[in-house]
Amino acid sequence: MVISTEGLPAWLDPVVRLVETVQPRQLSRFLPPQDGAGRQSAVLVLFGEGERGPELLLMERAGSLRSHAGQPSFPGGALDPEDGDPQGEGPLRAALREAQEETGLDPAGVQLFGVLPRLYIPVSGFVVTPVLGWWREPSPVGVVDPAETARVFTVAVADLTHPDNRATAVHPRGHRGPAFLVESALVWGFTAGIIDRLLHYAGWEVPWDRDKQVPLDWRA
């Protein structure tokens, strides 16, 4: 597996710089347990260029899944033994494999250009490596297995940065975090946290009303 920044569009330059400098605690307060606990996994943060400029590929998880059911997310999942070393190329292989299985994308058209620090999702016990990719040669995508995926969609970065589409999600237990109301979906939790930090450290963030709240039982 090769990571390369060669030939990327200029608008991705801030993201490339982010990969080189960001520290784990700048992305999340939840870091992998020091005792090595947690299930190793990876997600593909795939940037493309659509009719409205830069965009990200997202999917909505099936409502029947045991973990994070019904949530919009990046494609991804747990590492398999054949993926290899979790500290090496394993997350790269897993991110592309899971994205292909969940969205049908052709991995041959994806250029991997960076890896973010591993983070932790306490509620499910996953240790997640975000793998960044450029959709150099876009391929058709859609639901491959309805038992895993309810919907596959792209969202323009312009919509993610628009103040009207941003809010603070309020969990019934009181936890608060960034949220995005885009493409008839409420993006929250781990995925929204990564997007929020990417927008912030890439310098793309636009001031928004952090007092605007949405409960997590919201539906479009």
C-alpha positions in Angstrom: 0.0 0.0 0.0 1.3 3.4 -1.0 0.6 6.8 0.6 1.4 9.7 -1.8 0.6 13.4 -1.9 1.7 13.7 -5.5 -0.8 15.2 -7.9 -3.4 16.2 -5.3 -5.5 19.2 -6.0 -4.3 22.4 -4.5 -7.3 22.8 -2.2 -6.2 19.7 -0.3 -2.9 21.4 0.7 -4.3 22.4 4.1 -5.4 18.9 4.8 -1.9 17.5 3.9 -0.4 20.0 6.3 -2.8 19.0 8.9 -1.8 15.3 8.6 1.9 16.4 9.1 1.3 18.4 12.3 -1.9 17.4 14.1 -1.6 15.8 17.6 -4.1 13.2 18.8 -5.6 15.4 21.5 -6.3 18.1 18.9 -8.8 15.6 17.3 -10.4 14.0 20.3 -10.2 13.7 24.1 -10.8 9.9 23.7 -7.5 8.2 22.9 -6.8 4.5 22.7 -6.3 2.7 26.1 -2.7 2.4 27.1 -3.2 -1.2 27.9 -3.9 -2.0 24.2 -7.6 -2.8 24.7 -10.0 -2.0 22.0 -10.9 -3.5 18.6 -8.6 -2.2 15.8 -10.6 -0.5 13.0 -10.2 2.1 10.2 -12.4 4.5 8.3 -11.9 6.0 4.9 -12.2 9.8 4.9 -12.5 10.2 1.1 -12.4 13.6 -0.5 -13.7 14.0 -4.0 -14.7 16.8 -6.3 -18.3 17.1 -7.4 -20.5 19.6 -9.2 -20.3 21.9 -6.2 -16.6 21.5 -5.5 -14.9 19.5 -2.8 -17.0 16.8 -1.1 -16.8 13.9 1.3 -18.2 10.4 0.9 -20.5 9.3 3.7 -22.9 6.4 4.3 -25.8 5.7 6.7 -25.4 2.5 8.7 -28.3 0.0 8.7 -30.6 0.4 11.6 -30.3 -3.3 12.4 -26.5 -3.2 13.2 -25.3 -3.8 16.8 -22.9 -0.8 16.8 -23.8 2.7 15.8 -27.0 1.6 14.1 -28.6 4.2 11.8 -25.8 6.7 12.1 -24.2 8.5 9.2 -20.5 7.6 9.1 -17.4 7.3 7.0 -17.0 3.9 5.3 -15.0 1.6 7.5 -14.9 -1.2 10.0 -12.7 -3.6 12.0 -9.4 -4.9 10.7 -9.3 -8.5 9.6 -6.2 -10.7 10.2 -5.3 -10.6 6.5 -5.2 -6.8 6.6 -1.9 -7.0 8.5 -0.2 -4.9 11.2 -2.6 -2.4 12.9 0.5 -0.2 13.4 1.5 -0.5 9.7 -0.5 -1.0 6.5 -3.4 -2.8 8.1 -5.6 0.3 8.5 -5.0 1.3 4.9 -6.1 -2.1 3.6 -9.1 -2.3 6.0 -10.3 1.2 5.1 -10.3 0.5 1.3 -11.7 -3.0 1.7 -14.5 -1.9 4.0 -15.3 1.0 1.7 -15.6 -1.3 -1.3 -17.8 -3.7 0.6 -20.1 -1.0 2.0 -20.3 1.4 -1.0 -19.1 -0.5 -4.0 -16.4 2.1 -4.8 -13.4 0.9 -6.9 -10.3 1.2 -4.7 -8.1 1.5 -7.8 -9.4 5.1 -8.2 -8.5 6.1 -4.6 -5.2 7.8 -3.8 -4.3 7.5 -0.1 -2.5 10.6 1.0 -2.4 10.5 4.8 -3.3 8.8 8.1 -4.5 10.6 11.2 -3.7 9.5 14.8 -5.6 6.6 16.2 -8.7 7.6 18.2 -11.1 5.7 20.5 -14.9 5.3 20.6 -15.7 4.3 24.2 -19.3 3.3 23.6 -18.2 0.5 21.1 -14.6 -0.1 22.2 -13.2 0.6 18.7 -9.7 2.0 18.2 -10.1 3.9 14.9 -7.5 5.0 12.4 -8.8 7.6 10.0 -7.3 7.1 6.6 -7.4 10.0 4.2 -8.0 9.5 0.5 -8.4 11.5 -2.7 -11.0 10.2 -5.1 -8.8 10.6 -8.1 -11.0 8.5 -10.4 -14.5 8.4 -9.1 -16.6 5.3 -9.5 -20.3 4.6 -9.0 -21.3 4.0 -5.4 -24.4 2.8 -3.7 -25.8 0.3 -1.2 -24.1 -3.1 -1.6 -25.6 -4.9 1.4 -28.8 -3.4 2.9 -28.1 -5.4 6.1 -25.0 -3.2 6.6 -25.7 0.1 4.7 -28.9 2.0 4.4 -27.7 4.8 2.2 -24.5 6.1 0.5 -24.1 9.8 -0.3 -21.7 12.6 -0.9 -21.9 15.9 0.9 -20.3 19.1 -0.3 -17.7 20.7 2.0 -19.6 24.0 1.2 -22.6 22.5 3.0 -20.6 21.2 5.9 -19.1 24.7 6.5 -22.4 26.6 6.0 -23.4 28.0 9.4 -27.1 27.1 8.8 -26.1 23.4 8.6 -24.1 23.4 11.9 -25.4 22.7 15.4 -24.5 21.2 18.7 -25.9 17.7 19.2 -27.3 16.9 22.7 -27.3 13.3 23.8 -30.1 12.2 26.1 -27.4 11.6 28.8 -26.2 15.2 28.4 -23.1 14.8 26.2 -22.7 17.5 23.6 -20.8 17.5 20.4 -20.7 19.0 16.9 -23.3 18.1 14.4 -24.1 18.7 10.7 -27.6 18.8 9.2 -26.9 17.9 5.6 -28.4 15.7 2.8 -31.4 14.9 5.0 -29.1 13.4 7.7 -27.9 14.4 11.1 -24.2 13.7 11.2 -23.0 13.5 14.8 -20.7 11.5 17.1 -17.3 10.3 16.0 -17.8 11.2 12.3 -19.0 14.7 13.1 -16.1 15.2 15.4 -13.6 14.3 12.7 -15.2 16.5 10.2 -15.4 19.4 12.7 -11.6 19.1 13.4 -10.7 18.8 9.8 -12.6 21.9 8.9 -11.1 23.8 11.8 -7.4 22.8 11.3 -7.6 23.1 7.5 -8.8 26.7 7.9 -12.2 26.0 6.2 -14.4 26.6 9.3 -16.9 29.5 9.1 -18.2 31.0 12.4 -21.5 29.3 13.4 -24.0 29.5 16.3 -22.7 27.0 18.9 -25.8 27.6 21.0 -28.0 26.1 18.3 -28.9 22.6 19.6 -30.5 19.5 18.1 -31.6 16.5 20.1 -30.4 13.1 19.0 -33.9 11.9 18.3 -34.1 14.5 15.4 -35.2 13.1 12.1 -35.3 14.9 8.7 
